[in-house]
């Protein structure tokens, strides 16, 4: 006797377990994340430039730049 499978015609409704986030909210989060990534890249570039330079004035300017980038990154993370 062959095995017969019965497939139901209609599946029972399933309640959603996860609510999808709003589109504008996800766009905002993506923009902030991209800003944070750009600030991290700028910080790395400034650090590398400071390692290459022997001039005291250049190093001081780069340290100031690093501190401002860090401040901006903290604000960007707070917006998330």
C-alpha positions in Angstrom: 0.0 0.0 0.0 1.6 3.3 -1.0 2.1 6.1 1.5 -0.3 9.0 1.0 0.4 12.4 2.5 -2.4 14.9 3.1 -1.5 18.5 2.5 -3.9 21.0 4.0 -5.5 23.4 1.5 -5.1 26.4 3.8 -2.4 27.0 6.4 -3.6 28.4 9.7 -2.9 32.1 10.3 0.3 32.8 12.2 0.6 35.8 14.5 3.7 38.0 14.0 6.3 37.6 16.7 8.5 40.5 15.7 7.4 43.9 14.6 9.4 45.4 11.7 10.9 48.8 12.5 9.7 51.9 10.8 11.4 52.8 7.5 12.4 56.3 8.5 13.8 55.1 11.8 16.0 52.5 10.1 17.2 55.2 7.6 18.1 57.5 10.5 20.0 54.7 12.3 21.9 53.8 9.1 22.9 57.5 8.6 24.1 57.8 12.1 26.1 54.5 11.8 27.7 55.7 8.6 28.6 59.0 10.3 30.2 57.1 13.2 32.2 54.9 10.7 33.4 58.0 8.9 34.5 59.6 12.2 36.4 56.4 13.1 38.1 56.4 9.7 39.1 60.0 10.1 40.5 59.3 13.6 42.6 56.5 12.2 43.9 58.7 9.4 44.8 61.4 11.9 46.6 58.9 14.1 48.7 57.6 11.2 49.6 61.2 10.1 50.7 61.9 13.6 53.0 58.9 13.7 54.7 60.0 10.5 55.3 63.6 11.6 58.2 64.9 13.7 57.0 68.5 13.9 55.5 69.4 17.4 53.0 71.9 15.9 51.6 69.3 13.5 51.3 66.8 16.3 49.4 69.3 18.5 47.0 70.1 15.7 46.4 66.4 15.1 45.8 65.8 18.8 43.2 68.6 18.7 41.6 67.1 15.6 41.5 63.7 17.4 39.7 65.1 20.4 37.1 66.9 18.2 36.5 63.6 16.3 36.1 61.8 19.5 33.5 64.4 20.7 31.6 64.1 17.5 31.6 60.3 17.7 30.2 60.4 21.2 27.4 62.6 20.1 26.7 60.3 17.1 26.5 57.3 19.3 24.1 59.1 21.7 21.7 59.7 18.8 21.3 55.9 18.3 
